[in-house]
Amino acid sequence: MTASFEKTGKTVGTLTFTIGAELQKKGLDAAFNKQKKNIQVPGFRKGKISREMFERMFGEEALYNDALNAVLQEAYAAALKETGVEPVAQPQVDVKSMDKGADWELTAEVTTKPEVKLGKYEGLSVAVDVEKEATDADVEARLKAEQNKLAEMVVKDGKAETGDTVVIDFDGSVDGVAFEGGKGSNHSLELGSGQFIPGFEDQLVGHKSGDEVEVKVTFPEDYQASDLAGKEAIFATTVHEVKGKELPEIDDELAKDIDEEVETLEALKEKFRKEIVENKEEEYQDALESAAIEAAVENADIDEIPESMIHEEVHRAMNEFLGQMQQQGINPEMYYQITGQTEDDLHAQYAEDAEKRVKTNLVIEAIAADKDFTVASDDIDAEIADLAKQYGMDVKQVAQMLPRDMIEHDVKMKKAVEVITESAKVK
């Protein structure tokens, strides 16, 4: 094989390569075995025609298209390896010649990664607005949240307040016409939770059991049901019950109810304080990493990014997210139904900062290349073990699913992030 690459633009170029006799033979053999299954000629059972007879009847050239399809990917991959070209999209392949007895000549229009000129990426000065200490207020807030979880709902005679739960019947209409999903009975609604249309819950504050309320609201312009978006609606609402939260006393007994490993309230507070510090330390490190990487990206000079890279990143992020949902037992159709989103909505959501994510990856890859990291086999094995633990899979299963060169790439990316982050100086 011979292969060469000529740039025709900043991120596009022409890859010229040949398919020699050995690979041609491999393709022709595969093509013949595919085609002979459907051929029946006098004197031969169907699918049993000899190669010599086939070529005498149809000519070797009848195999060329299938032969090319059989070996094109292998030839293209070999040409990329020989030239060192890294494509970011499927190529447009053209056949220049397929003469019998000669190398087949092909060209491919290839989109490549943009060039990255690194700026300063070590010793960056960054701002991190995360406090690592746990204050008394933090501990009290955590304690209040746990106390709230153990609250009991009791029926109250008075008027409903924000935070109370009301049990209601409601019947909605737009211009006097009922609409789908606008009716409910014995529905429990926590006032202030934001479960219903903006303004609905506010109009029930101050009402008590037995009250009948005409709630008037306007559906948001971006409401998921387009036929209701922006329209005014009236809900005839009956309040059956008002329930308030009865909070338990904050004492040693509550502490033991919250965490069976502690005996006193003070011990629980100390445990909360340690957990809060650990969480804040993690938040601090995440914020430091984000700020340092963002600064390194800003310092780099990147050519215009091909649209295909952004497109691929959007779909990669979507697939990763939907895969995580699938692990929780929620398939895409169920997710869209629960959230009221469509596939286009999710696509738009991930498209918002796709270019930023692509730039970030390009800069981190360039730093990894600049540092010329060496990744030991033990590092790859450790990464596979971490992934297996993360996804609850067997180590061997992960090793079979993911090529080691892909794992090696990820390890190098992590090393590059460490270089950026660990050398950064916090203002």
Secondary structure, 3 states (H helix, E strand, C coil): CCEEEEECCCCEEEEEEEECHHHHHHHHHHHHHHHHHHCCCCCCCCCCCCHHHHHHHHCHHHHHHHHHHHHHHHHHHHHHHHHCCCECCCCEEEEEECCCCCCEEEEEEEEECCCEECCCCCCCEECCCCCCCCCHHHHHHHHHHHHHHCCEEEECCCCCCCCCEEEEEEEEEECCEEEEEEEEEEEEEECCCCCCCCCCHHHHCCCCCCCEEEEEEECCCCCCCCCCCCCEEEEEEEEEEEEEEECCCCCHHHHHHHCCCCCCHHHHHHHHHHHHHHHHHHHHHHHHHHHHHHHHHHHCEECCCCHHHHHHHHHHHHHHHHHHHHHCCCCHHHHHHHHCCCHHHHHHHHHCCHHHHHHHHHHHHHHHHHHCCCCCHHHHHHHHHHHHHHHCCCHHHHHHHCCHHHHHHHHHHHHHHHHHHHCCEEC
